[in-house]
Amino acid sequence: MDNQKLAQWAALREVELFLFREAQLADEHQYKEWFALWTEQLLYWVPCNSDEEAVGRKIALINDNRPELDERLFRLGTKFAHAQNPKSRLSRVIGNVVLQEWDADRGGRVTSRFNLTEVRAGRQLTFAGRQTHLLERQNGVLRMREKHVFLANHDIPMPNLTFII
Amino acid sequence: MQQVADPSSANAITNEYLQSLVQDGRVHSRAYTNQAIFDLEIDRIFHRSWIYIGHESEVPKPGDYQARPMGRTPVILVRGKDKQVRVLVNRCRHRGAQVVEAESGNTRMFRCWYHGWTYELTGALAEVTEKGGYGPDFKMENMGLVEVPRVASHRGFVFASIQLEGESLADFLGGAAAQFDMLVDASPTGEIFLDAGANKTEYHGNWKLVGMDGYHPNFVHASVVAGWARNSESGIGAMHREDPFSDEALTLTRDYGNGHAMLDFRAQRLKSYKKHAEFLSKVPGGTQYVDDMHKAYGKERAELLISLSGDPHLGVFPNLQLIGHQVRIITPIAPGITQVTMSMVRLGGVSDEINTMRVRQHESFYGPAGSGSPDDAEIFERVQRGMAAEVNPWIEISRGMHREFVDTDGSVVGRITDEVPQRGQMKYWLQLMTQAA
């Protein structure tokens, strides 16, 4: 196998391991550690109604910048976030990881699919969808600058979505 | 009260039984949990009363339609070539298939794909395939999509009633009608558009639980209140200055009759007008907005409208709520399942930045992933589970009965934590449920 191919595989594997770690921290409600995966400037965006790639003018499920995400995690960390008391048991699988644009030194754009099972209050629910990560390499470490999550069920009446998606 | 066995069919429910469920200051939990009572609610409330269907701005052009539920009846809100808005039953007159499947769209006609019958936007039957199969008694003019007999609108809000005759929409809305202005006139041009998307939610609880309650915020939303201590202008914190949910606040509960009720924030928010105008001045177009509002409505009314941020916090029985920056439709699915659609309101005549700021404020609190709505839903589900206990089945709604009074406009008024809205809602509920067809 040539060196270029090996480098591509290594890049893909590094990104996969990053996404797996992110998924694990989200599943385990490790808010502090998960928050540490982000760059200073950030966008955590979960649209609803359509997959149109237009952040802003229309209503979303989540559209957080850093202070807003900080507040979301602070709130979930209080004793009064009733919808997460008790917490959801979560298990998600990440797959179909594709590096769309990638630069070994700077990072790039990654798309993937997820399938997530939530168990809470006697109910077992499934959430699935695709996600786009904008990853940035800082001091050798990959961090998230943007995460866009396109839920398959974002246009039907939805139950609570109070964990990290 | 005499204990009555859980009624198993709507036919078994007498008016005396219904009256025994709604007493002074308390309600039997079966009003929220029983399937037969739920079936009766669909017949006697949702298939008789004025029901909110949608806003005219959701069907701006001829051919625009929205498929909506009206109790158990699927209907189509549609604008005809004559610009008129109609409400048609979404059911082919041949074998009953829905003629519209998409939730919204634009069309030249409605076609049933079972056997190809087509209908005009007015509902008139346009074409029957292989028409030779019908004899002379088959009259095309009698076979159009059923038009819901009574349709009326108030400030662009379209209501419909399946009952052939009844009180006018204006009489039905009564004192609540004027509160629609608090939303629509938050626009200096008096225009709103429901075209910025909707949060669609579902909870496992009864539809009557999502009412106007000024007692719960400091408890259900304790995590949000804790957040405001870190940043008072975060999210909808910018609308709630000081604690509007204490008995000492100027906020009120108000029952307008016919089940319509409101958390009246007017006096309380007006007190913080200056701070709110200052907050707006930091948003591009904010100063212009304040000027335009003064020009359009005069100082006194402009200050009230600006302070209120287009949030009358009004519930119109049984299925409409004007809360925050949204128009809410409440749809009963089963005694223990309810859907709530929250459609974002875009104000006409204001900067994009103001509308975008309002979208962000809405998202911060409302919707399935907001900081507020999920805790509301969680508590409604806890209530629904708790209500299965019938050892002592009474829901207590007596708070403030000793201190409520009738205002000059005829509305019943209590303090913000009082259960004036709950009593008003259940009083009208009983009236509709025990009314002969």
Interface residues (C-beta under 8 A of the other chain):
Chain A: V46 C48 N49 G56 R57 K58 I59 A60 L61 I62 N63 P67 E68 E71 R72 F74 R75 L76 T78 F80 A81 H82 A83 A121 D155 I156 P157 M158 P159 N160 L161 T162 I165
Chain B: E103 A196 G197 A198 N199 K200 T201 E202 Y203 V220 A222 S223 V224 A226 G227 R230 N231 S234 G235 Q339 V340 T341 M342 M344 D352 N355 T356 V359 R360 H362 E363 S364 G367 P368 A369 S371 P374 D375 A377 E378 I379 E381
